[in-house]
């Protein structure tokens, strides 16, 4: 279904990328605070 709507799929991928980036930043911040 998602493949029939490239715009929605593209938005989903961008949203997932930003979520992963935020998670990585949170982990880096935690490690930085602990160091």
C-alpha positions, 0 to 999 in steps of 0.5 A: 500500500505504501509503495502506491503512495511514494510521498507518504513513504518518503515522509515515513522514511524522513520521519524515521530518520529524524527519530533515529537521529534524535535517539542517537543524540539522546544517547550521546548526551547521556554518555557525555553527561556520565563522562 
